[in-house]
Amino acid sequence: MKPVLLPPNPVQHFYRGGDRIAALRGIVPETDRQPEEWLGSTVSRFGSDEIGLAVTDGGEFLRDLVTADRAAWVGARSGRDAADLGILVKLLDARQRLPVHVHPDRGFASSHLDCPYGKTEAWYVLETEDDCAVYVGWNESVDRDELDRRRDAQDSEWMLAHMNRVVVRPGMGVLVPAGTVHAIDGGIFVAEVQEPTDFSILLEWSVTTSTREESHLELGFDAVMPAVSTEKLDADALDALVGTSGTTPAGPAFRSLLPDAADPYFRLFDAAGDTVAHAAGFAVVLVREGAGALVSDAGSVDVERGQVYAVPHAFGAWRLTGGAEILVAAPGAGWPGTLRGGDVR
């Protein structure tokens, strides 16, 4: 088996953006609200059966290919279901500030949403405008009753003022543990890796086309608010969520781009030029620049800027040759055994 080409798969959303995705992937956006592309996805958007699912160059759902030959795609591993890849990868191009929101952890998802995955996620900054920032965690502990009142009043100013603001630059990686309040400024373009779900609790919906009724996973705010941490994220804990290894040029060794705490959930690497070998296993490869080839004992596939490939386990250990630069997203170390253990603390 060889890597499978995945054509562009833009997803419309409740916020504006998408022009930088279109430029990278070589498409013309249909609207100004196509701010996401789901790469190599075998899961769909919350409330939908098909939105977000990756389609191959041959017109088949990647989900169906994985289901039909799971061992070839992920090795001899069981997951949530036959199509489970352990990871969801996105391009996210925000042209407005994303709303303040939170994702539930595995314990909440298991007990309330019949799913073993929560939604810990991470952002790798591809491009950004000057003084753009991400907001991660509370800068002081907040009272839960007051948070409920500020949410109901849609008091954006209060929420942002109580959050840690981190100015970002290209090459930074930011981990957002489940339960942590967060938002992204308009002007930031990221590759996002996350657990394979679409579970979001919106504390702020008024800046989007979403509504209050669409903001609580159809469970009601009384049920979902316990999934929202109200504890302060102090400076040391915040620093541990931010990595800067990608702020220097990529080289022939596959380099981890995220903080170590991300490893049990997902991994993200980059490499450029003629590289050392990457271990066998499912991966999503985005070609950021240049042209080259993915090469293994099973054969080779020519690649060029803007393309995305799903790499099956059966392709074996592989390397990059030529003048390309790539991002490689893979399931967490030890997956799926780490899934059975719940969230890592």
Disulfide bonds with the S-S distance in Angstrom:
none
